[in-house]
Amino acid sequence: MNLSSILKSKTDTPVARAGAIAGQLEVLGARYDAAPVFPSESMRTLARAGLHRDFACVDAGGTAFGDTAHRYRSLMDVLRIVGRADLSAGRLFEGHVNALALFEWYGLPEQIAHLSGRLAAGAFYGVWATEPAPGVRIVVGTDGRRLLDGSKTFASGAGGLSHAIITARLAQGSRQLVIVAGDEAARADLSDWRVRGMRASNSGRYDLTGMPITDHDLLGLPGDYDHDPRFTTGAWRFAAVQLGGIEALLTETRKAMSDKARTDPLQRAKFAECVVATRTAYLWVRECAARAAVDDADGPAFARLTRGVVERAGLDVMELSARIVGTCSAMDGQRIDKITRDLSLYLRQAGPDYARDQAALVWLDHDAWGCEDSLW
């Protein structure tokens, strides 16, 4: 391999390509925050960089990383970079790579081939599981066809994503993964998505009632989606995006510190606390990703605690940043304000106290930290 090939191999990586488009995603993120619509140009930017395909299985056009650990390390860094640039785009991208993982684990060869064609055309997917009672069900219509009945809420990218993987209840009560079209505007209702942050994530309601499905639309077997350790440990991915937002806030705080603040030991102490909180979150997310890479049995406990560690770090850095920077941190149009608004919403995840309690039960049962050679 000649020198130019070596240099290209070092720069033509998912992480390098993510870094190359981060500035553009940041500019676009500010635009979509000011006039919230589905961030189609941000998604096209990700697709032009090839990032929408990198983390698919190789048969669907994904990158051959050599080993799972390398792949997860790269994914963690890409998620952080996209999250630093724009948390709304990061949320949508994280949902997409979640969908790619579900295809890899449970997809049939013909489904993988179909996915490959859609990715080649620049398609993005989501994963929608949240729903109002009684939930989405698979029913049989009067003509004998199977139909969906119900809707999804907090469906990020509703009406804008090409496709989504949703959960639907079968007659016996188990959950089945179903591949559906996600871009039917008439089914999307964003009227309730009136939020201060994460505006462009378009996390609205998507009505699936009457949508016909066939065997080709069923992904995996009933109950596959809920299997641990993958189901719970997968939280590391959105934690990585959130971590990117915290890192961006730390960077912007450093830039905004006045000369007076930099010579004030009390302000420097606050900044040092920001650094410690951010790095602590990074170490937990890295460990959680490493556990996920090997399907570690204690991965769910790590993921549950990691969620809380990242949330605490985000809350602390947001408060300290506001104290360091002052009034400017709350001014419209300031990047610190946008990051803070986005983080304050994105950090809200379901059942944080329950998650921490369940993790504590694992540590009470046995030493879940361990020291595995296979981890990073």
C-alpha positions as CSV (number, residue, x, y, z in Angstrom):
1,M,0.0,0.0,0.0
2,N,1.5,3.4,-1.0
3,L,1.5,6.5,1.1
4,S,-1.5,8.1,-0.5
5,S,-3.5,4.9,0.1
6,I,-2.4,4.8,3.7
7,L,-3.4,8.4,4.3
8,K,-6.8,7.8,2.6
9,S,-7.4,4.7,4.8
10,K,-6.8,6.9,7.9
11,T,-9.2,9.7,6.8
12,D,-11.9,7.6,5.0
13,T,-13.4,6.3,8.2
14,P,-16.8,6.8,9.7
15,V,-15.3,8.9,12.5
16,A,-13.3,11.1,10.1
17,R,-16.2,11.6,7.8
18,A,-18.5,12.5,10.7
19,G,-15.9,15.0,11.9
20,A,-15.7,16.5,8.4
21,I,-19.5,17.3,8.3
22,A,-19.9,18.3,11.9
23,G,-19.7,22.0,11.1
24,Q,-22.3,21.7,8.4
25,L,-24.6,19.8,10.8
26,E,-24.1,22.5,13.4
27,V,-25.2,25.3,11.0
28,L,-28.2,23.3,9.8
29,G,-29.2,22.5,13.3
30,A,-29.4,26.2,14.2
31,R,-31.6,26.8,11.1
32,Y,-33.9,23.9,11.9
33,D,-34.2,25.0,15.5
34,A,-35.3,28.5,14.4
35,A,-37.9,27.1,11.9
36,P,-38.6,23.6,13.0
37,V,-39.4,21.1,10.3
38,F,-38.0,17.6,9.6
39,P,-34.2,18.2,9.1
40,S,-34.1,16.8,5.6
41,E,-30.9,18.6,4.6
42,S,-29.1,17.3,7.8
43,M,-30.1,13.8,6.9
44,R,-28.9,14.2,3.4
45,T,-25.6,15.5,4.7
46,L,-25.3,12.3,6.8
47,A,-26.2,10.2,3.8
48,R,-23.7,11.9,1.5
49,A,-21.0,11.1,4.0
50,G,-22.1,7.5,3.9
51,L,-22.8,7.4,7.6
52,H,-26.3,6.0,7.1
53,R,-24.8,2.8,5.6
54,D,-21.6,2.4,7.6
55,F,-23.2,0.6,10.6
56,A,-25.5,-1.7,8.6
57,C,-24.4,-5.3,8.1
58,V,-21.9,-5.9,5.3
59,D,-24.6,-7.6,3.2
60,A,-26.6,-4.3,3.3
61,G,-23.6,-2.2,2.3
62,G,-22.1,-1.6,5.7
63,T,-18.5,-1.1,6.5
64,A,-16.3,-4.1,7.4
65,F,-14.8,-3.1,10.7
66,G,-12.8,-6.3,11.3
67,D,-14.2,-6.9,14.7
68,T,-17.2,-6.0,16.8
69,A,-15.2,-4.0,19.4
70,H,-13.8,-1.7,16.6
71,R,-17.3,-1.3,15.2
72,Y,-18.8,-0.2,18.5
73,R,-15.9,2.1,19.3
74,S,-16.4,3.8,15.9
75,L,-20.2,4.0,16.4
76,M,-19.8,5.5,19.8
77,D,-17.5,8.3,18.4
78,V,-19.8,9.0,15.5
79,L,-22.8,9.3,17.7
80,R,-20.9,11.7,20.0
81,I,-19.8,13.8,17.0
82,V,-23.3,14.1,15.5
83,G,-24.7,14.8,19.0
84,R,-22.1,17.6,19.5
85,A,-23.2,19.2,16.2
86,D,-27.0,18.9,16.7
87,L,-28.9,16.8,19.2
88,S,-32.0,16.6,17.0
89,A,-30.1,15.1,14.1
90,G,-28.3,12.9,16.6
91,R,-31.6,11.6,17.9
92,L,-32.7,10.7,14.4
93,F,-29.4,9.1,13.5
94,E,-29.4,7.0,16.7
95,G,-32.8,5.7,15.9
96,H,-31.6,4.8,12.4
97,V,-28.6,2.8,13.6
98,N,-30.9,1.1,16.1
99,A,-33.0,0.0,13.2
100,L,-29.9,-1.2,11.3
101,A,-29.0,-3.4,14.3
102,L,-32.5,-4.9,14.4
103,F,-32.2,-5.8,10.7
104,E,-28.8,-7.4,11.3
105,W,-30.0,-9.5,14.2
106,Y,-33.4,-10.5,12.9
107,G,-33.6,-9.8,9.2
108,L,-34.1,-12.5,6.6
109,P,-31.9,-12.4,3.5
110,E,-34.6,-10.9,1.3
111,Q,-35.2,-8.2,3.9
112,I,-31.5,-7.4,4.1
113,A,-31.4,-7.2,0.3
114,H,-34.4,-4.8,0.3
115,L,-32.7,-2.7,3.0
116,S,-29.6,-2.5,0.9
117,G,-31.5,-1.0,-2.0
118,R,-33.2,1.5,0.2
119,L,-30.0,2.6,1.9
120,A,-28.4,3.0,-1.5
121,A,-31.2,5.5,-2.3
122,G,-30.4,7.4,0.9
123,A,-33.2,6.1,3.1
124,F,-33.3,6.6,6.9
125,Y,-35.2,4.4,9.4
126,G,-36.5,4.9,12.9
127,V,-37.6,2.7,15.7
128,W,-41.0,3.6,17.3
129,A,-42.1,1.7,20.4
130,T,-43.9,4.3,22.6
131,E,-47.7,4.2,22.3
132,P,-50.9,5.3,24.0
133,A,-53.2,2.7,25.4
134,P,-54.3,0.2,24.2
135,G,-51.3,0.2,21.9
136,V,-50.7,-0.9,18.3
137,R,-52.2,-4.3,17.4
138,I,-52.1,-6.6,14.4
139,V,-55.7,-7.4,13.5
140,V,-57.4,-9.2,10.6
141,G,-59.6,-7.2,8.3
142,T,-62.9,-8.2,6.8
143,D,-61.1,-9.3,3.6
144,G,-58.8,-11.6,5.6
145,R,-55.7,-9.3,5.3
146,R,-53.6,-8.4,8.3
147,L,-53.8,-4.7,9.3
148,L,-52.3,-2.5,11.9
149,D,-54.5,-0.7,14.4
150,G,-53.4,2.1,16.7
151,S,-50.7,4.8,16.7
152,K,-47.2,5.6,18.0
153,T,-46.3,8.6,20.0
154,F,-42.9,10.3,20.5
155,A,-42.2,8.9,17.1
156,S,-39.0,10.8,16.1
157,G,-39.0,11.7,12.5
158,A,-42.7,11.0,12.0
159,G,-43.7,11.8,8.4
160,G,-40.1,12.5,7.4
161,L,-38.2,9.2,7.7
162,S,-38.5,6.7,4.9
163,H,-39.4,3.8,7.1
164,A,-39.7,2.8,10.7
165,I,-39.6,-0.4,12.7
166,I,-42.5,-0.5,15.1
167,T,-43.7,-2.8,17.8
168,A,-47.2,-4.3,17.5
169,R,-49.1,-6.7,19.7
170,L,-50.2,-10.1,18.4
171,A,-53.5,-11.7,19.5
172,Q,-51.5,-13.8,22.1
173,G,-50.1,-10.6,23.6
174,S,-46.4,-10.8,22.5
175,R,-44.7,-7.9,20.7
176,Q,-43.8,-8.3,17.0
177,L,-41.4,-6.0,15.1
178,V,-43.0,-4.7,11.9
179,I,-41.4,-2.6,9.1
180,V,-43.7,0.2,8.0
181,A,-43.5,3.3,5.8
182,G,-42.7,6.3,7.9
183,D,-43.1,9.1,5.4
184,E,-46.9,9.2,4.9
185,A,-47.7,12.8,5.8
186,A,-51.4,12.1,6.4
187,R,-50.5,9.7,9.2
188,A,-48.2,12.1,11.0
189,D,-49.5,14.6,13.6
190,L,-46.9,17.0,15.0
191,S,-49.4,19.4,16.5
192,D,-48.5,18.4,20.1
193,W,-44.7,18.7,19.5
194,R,-44.5,22.2,20.9
195,V,-41.2,22.1,22.8
196,R,-38.3,24.3,23.8
197,G,-35.7,21.9,22.7
198,M,-35.2,19.0,20.2
199,R,-37.6,20.8,17.9
200,A,-36.4,19.3,14.6
201,S,-36.6,15.8,15.9
202,N,-40.3,15.9,15.0
203,S,-41.2,13.4,17.7
204,G,-45.0,13.4,17.0
205,R,-47.8,10.9,16.7
206,Y,-48.0,8.5,13.7
207,D,-51.3,6.8,13.1
208,L,-50.9,3.2,11.8
209,T,-54.6,2.3,11.7
210,G,-55.5,0.5,8.5
211,M,-52.0,0.0,7.2
212,P,-51.8,-3.5,5.6
213,I,-48.8,-5.8,6.4
214,T,-47.5,-9.0,4.9
215,D,-45.0,-11.6,6.0
216,H,-42.2,-9.6,4.4
217,D,-43.0,-6.7,6.8
218,L,-42.5,-8.9,9.9
219,L,-39.0,-8.6,11.3
220,G,-37.8,-11.5,13.5
221,L,-40.0,-13.6,15.8
222,P,-42.5,-12.4,18.4
223,G,-40.7,-11.3,21.5
224,D,-37.3,-10.7,19.8
225,Y,-37.3,-7.0,20.5
226,D,-37.6,-7.5,24.3
227,H,-34.7,-9.9,24.7
228,D,-31.9,-8.8,27.0
229,P,-29.0,-8.0,27.2
230,R,-29.5,-6.3,23.8
231,F,-32.8,-4.5,24.6
232,T,-31.7,-2.7,27.7
233,T,-28.0,-2.4,27.0
234,G,-28.9,-0.6,23.7
235,A,-29.5,2.6,25.8
236,W,-25.8,3.2,25.4
237,R,-26.4,4.6,22.0
238,F,-28.7,7.5,23.0
239,A,-26.5,8.1,26.0
240,A,-23.6,8.5,23.5
241,V,-25.6,11.2,21.6
242,Q,-26.4,12.9,24.9
243,L,-22.8,12.8,25.8
244,G,-21.9,14.6,22.6
245,G,-24.3,17.4,23.6
246,I,-22.7,17.7,27.0
247,E,-19.2,17.8,25.4
248,A,-20.4,20.5,23.0
249,L,-21.8,22.5,26.0
250,L,-18.4,22.2,27.7
251,T,-16.6,23.4,24.6
252,E,-18.9,26.4,24.2
253,T,-18.6,27.3,27.9
254,R,-14.8,27.3,27.5
255,K,-15.1,29.6,24.5
256,A,-17.5,31.9,26.3
257,M,-15.5,32.4,29.5
258,S,-14.4,36.0,29.8
259,D,-10.8,36.9,30.7
260,K,-12.1,37.9,34.2
261,A,-13.7,34.5,34.7
262,R,-10.5,32.7,33.6
263,T,-8.5,34.5,36.3
264,D,-11.1,33.8,39.0
265,P,-10.3,30.6,40.9
266,L,-14.0,30.1,41.8
267,Q,-15.0,30.2,38.2
268,R,-12.1,27.9,37.2
269,A,-13.3,25.5,39.9
270,K,-16.8,25.4,38.3
271,F,-15.2,24.8,34.9
272,A,-13.1,22.0,36.4
273,E,-16.3,20.4,37.7
274,C,-17.7,20.6,34.2
275,V,-14.7,18.7,32.9
276,V,-14.9,16.0,35.6
277,A,-18.7,15.5,35.0
278,T,-18.2,15.3,31.2
279,R,-15.3,12.9,31.4
280,T,-17.1,10.7,33.9
281,A,-20.0,10.4,31.6
282,Y,-17.7,9.5,28.8
283,L,-16.0,6.7,30.7
284,W,-19.4,5.2,31.7
285,V,-20.7,5.3,28.1
286,R,-17.5,3.8,26.8
287,E,-17.8,0.9,29.3
288,C,-21.4,0.4,28.5
289,A,-20.7,0.2,24.7
290,A,-17.9,-2.3,25.4
291,R,-20.3,-4.4,27.4
292,A,-22.8,-4.2,24.5
293,A,-20.2,-5.3,22.0
294,V,-19.8,-8.7,23.7
295,D,-23.5,-9.1,24.8
296,D,-22.4,-9.0,28.4
297,A,-24.9,-10.4,30.8
298,D,-24.5,-7.5,33.1
299,G,-24.8,-5.0,30.3
300,P,-28.4,-4.0,31.3
301,A,-27.2,-3.0,34.8
302,F,-24.4,-0.9,33.3
303,A,-26.9,0.7,30.9
304,R,-29.4,1.5,33.6
305,L,-26.7,3.2,35.7
306,T,-25.1,4.9,32.7
307,R,-28.4,6.6,31.9
308,G,-28.4,8.2,35.3
309,V,-24.7,9.1,35.2
310,V,-25.1,10.9,31.8
311,E,-28.3,12.6,33.1
312,R,-26.5,13.9,36.2
313,A,-23.5,15.1,34.2
314,G,-25.8,16.9,31.8
315,L,-27.7,18.6,34.6
316,D,-24.6,19.6,36.4
317,V,-22.8,21.0,33.3
318,M,-25.9,22.9,32.3
319,E,-26.2,24.6,35.7
320,L,-22.5,25.3,36.0
321,S,-22.3,26.6,32.4
322,A,-25.1,29.1,33.2
323,R,-23.3,30.2,36.3
324,I,-20.0,30.7,34.5
325,V,-21.3,32.4,31.4
326,G,-24.1,34.3,32.9
327,T,-27.0,36.0,31.1
328,C,-25.5,35.3,27.6
329,S,-26.2,31.6,28.1
330,A,-30.0,32.2,27.9
331,M,-30.0,34.6,25.0
332,D,-31.9,33.5,21.8
333,G,-29.5,32.6,19.0
334,Q,-26.6,31.6,21.3
335,R,-25.4,28.1,20.8
336,I,-25.2,27.5,24.5
337,D,-28.9,28.3,24.8
338,K,-29.8,25.8,22.0
339,I,-27.6,23.0,23.5
340,T,-29.1,23.6,26.9
341,R,-32.7,23.5,25.6
342,D,-32.0,20.4,23.6
343,L,-30.3,18.6,26.5
344,S,-32.9,19.5,29.0
345,L,-35.5,17.6,26.9
346,Y,-33.4,14.8,25.6
347,L,-32.2,13.8,29.0
348,R,-35.7,13.1,30.1
349,Q,-36.0,9.3,29.8
350,A,-38.7,7.1,31.3
351,G,-38.3,5.6,34.8
352,P,-34.9,6.9,35.9
353,D,-35.4,6.0,39.6
354,Y,-36.7,2.5,38.7
355,A,-33.7,2.0,36.3
356,R,-31.2,2.8,39.0
357,D,-33.0,0.6,41.5
358,Q,-32.9,-2.4,39.2
359,A,-29.2,-1.8,38.6
360,A,-28.5,-1.6,42.3
361,L,-30.2,-5.0,42.7
362,V,-27.7,-6.5,40.3
363,W,-24.7,-5.1,42.2
364,L,-26.2,-6.3,45.5
365,D,-26.4,-9.8,44.1
366,H,-22.8,-9.9,42.8
367,D,-19.8,-7.8,41.8
368,A,-21.0,-6.7,38.3
369,W,-17.9,-4.7,37.5
370,G,-15.5,-7.6,36.8
371,C,-12.3,-7.3,34.8
372,E,-12.8,-8.9,31.3
373,D,-9.9,-9.0,28.9
374,S,-12.3,-8.5,26.0
375,L,-13.4,-5.1,27.1
376,W,-11.7,-1.9,25.9
